[in-house]
Amino acid sequence: VRDLRTTTDTMVPLAAEGSGLGITDIHMGGRTLLWALRSSTATRVVTFDLDTHATRVVAQGVVIESPATDGTVVVWAARDDLSGSCVVRGRTLGGGAEGGLGAEFEVGRPATWPTSLAVGGEWATWAFDDGTWSYLDVVKFPR
């Protein structure tokens, strides 16, 4: 990561050679970089703070898709352990007891797996397709 204000470079370890991990879903929100590390058995959603250089695992699970961030909140789609259906979950960055992370919360339950997610302020949106139509669902975070 190159900080253009100070012209310094920061190396961010993503995945070691031969680790079997693939990097997907790279996003920027504010001064936060987000990516997903996928293996054949699990996915981890990781953030990197450009100011503090802190790297945090925000979410991990067997099935996680389409993570997104606005720099203050991270959202992702995951398989619900009980029903097997899709649930969109979120977590705030900064504060909280878990290494600067807030508690996980449920954002909503899409009709089917979203093809993409976005987050901004207190709102999240996801796109999904039922085979005939494409939809966009917008929800306000439950508080």
C-alpha positions in Angstrom: 0.0 0.0 0.0 1.5 3.4 -1.0 0.4 6.4 1.0 0.6 9.2 -1.6 0.5 11.9 1.1 3.7 10.7 2.7 5.1 8.7 -0.2 5.7 5.7 2.1 5.1 2.1 1.2 3.6 -0.4 3.6 3.7 -4.1 2.7 0.5 -5.8 3.6 0.8 -9.7 3.9 -2.2 -11.1 2.1 -1.5 -14.8 1.4 1.7 -16.8 1.5 2.8 -18.7 -1.6 1.6 -22.3 -1.4 -0.9 -21.4 1.4 -3.8 -22.5 -0.8 -5.5 -19.1 -0.1 -7.0 -17.0 -2.9 -7.6 -13.2 -2.6 -11.0 -12.0 -3.8 -13.4 -9.1 -3.2 -10.9 -6.3 -2.8 -12.6 -3.0 -1.7 -11.7 0.4 -0.3 -14.0 2.4 2.1 -12.6 5.6 3.6 -9.1 4.7 4.8 -10.0 1.0 5.1 -8.9 -1.7 2.7 -10.9 -4.9 2.7 -10.3 -8.3 1.1 -11.5 -11.9 1.3 -9.1 -14.8 1.7 -10.6 -18.0 0.4 -9.5 -21.6 0.7 -11.3 -24.8 -0.3 -12.8 -25.0 3.2 -13.3 -21.4 4.6 -13.3 -17.7 3.9 -12.0 -14.9 6.1 -12.8 -11.2 5.6 -9.9 -9.0 6.5 -9.5 -5.3 6.9 -6.4 -3.1 6.9 -6.5 0.4 8.4 -4.3 2.7 6.3 -3.6 5.1 9.3 -2.8 2.6 12.0 -1.6 -0.3 9.8 -3.8 -2.7 11.9 -5.0 -5.8 10.1 -8.1 -7.5 11.5 -10.1 -10.6 10.7 -13.7 -9.2 10.7 -15.6 -12.4 9.7 -14.8 -16.0 9.0 -16.9 -19.0 8.0 -17.4 -21.8 5.5 -19.6 -19.8 3.1 -19.0 -16.0 3.0 -19.7 -14.0 -0.1 -19.6 -10.4 -1.3 -18.0 -8.5 1.6 -18.1 -4.7 1.4 -17.2 -1.7 3.6 -17.7 2.0 3.8 -14.8 2.4 6.2 -16.9 2.3 9.4 -19.0 -0.9 8.8 -18.3 -4.2 7.0 -21.2 -6.3 5.6 -21.1 -9.8 4.1 -23.4 -12.6 3.0 -23.1 -15.8 4.9 -24.9 -19.1 5.2 -27.1 -19.3 8.3 -25.9 -22.3 10.4 -29.4 -23.3 11.4 -31.5 -22.9 8.3 -28.8 -23.0 5.6 -30.3 -19.9 4.0 -28.5 -16.7 3.3 -28.2 -14.0 5.9 -26.4 -10.6 5.5 -24.4 -9.8 8.6 -22.5 -6.7 9.6 -19.9 -5.4 12.1 -18.7 -1.9 13.0 -15.1 -1.0 12.8 -13.5 1.0 15.7 -14.5 0.7 19.3 -15.8 -2.5 20.7 -14.1 -5.1 22.8 -12.9 -7.5 20.0 -9.7 -5.7 18.9 -11.5 -2.6 17.8 -14.5 -4.4 16.3 -18.1 -4.0 17.3 -20.4 -7.0 17.8 -21.7 -8.8 14.8 -25.3 -8.1 13.9 -27.9 -9.3 11.3 -28.6 -6.8 8.6 -31.2 -8.8 6.7 -32.2 -12.0 4.9 -32.2 -11.8 1.1 -34.6 -13.9 -0.9 -31.6 -15.6 -2.5 -27.8 -15.3 -2.5 -26.8 -11.7 -3.4 -24.5 -11.1 -6.3 -23.0 -8.0 -4.7 -23.3 -5.9 -1.5 -22.7 -2.3 -0.7 -22.8 -0.3 2.5 -23.0 3.4 3.4 -23.8 5.0 6.7 -26.7 3.1 8.3 -27.8 1.5 5.0 -26.9 -1.7 3.1 -28.0 -2.8 -0.3 -27.6 -6.1 -2.2 -28.4 -7.2 -5.7 -29.8 -10.6 -6.5 -31.2 -12.5 -9.5 -34.1 -15.0 -9.5 -33.3 -16.3 -12.9 -35.9 -14.0 -14.6 -35.4 -10.6 -13.0 -32.6 -8.8 -11.2 -33.4 -7.0 -8.0 -31.9 -4.4 -5.7 -32.9 -4.6 -2.0 -32.1 -1.6 0.3 -32.3 -1.9 4.1 -31.6 0.3 7.1 -29.5 -1.4 9.8 -31.5 -2.6 12.8 -30.6 -0.8 16.0 
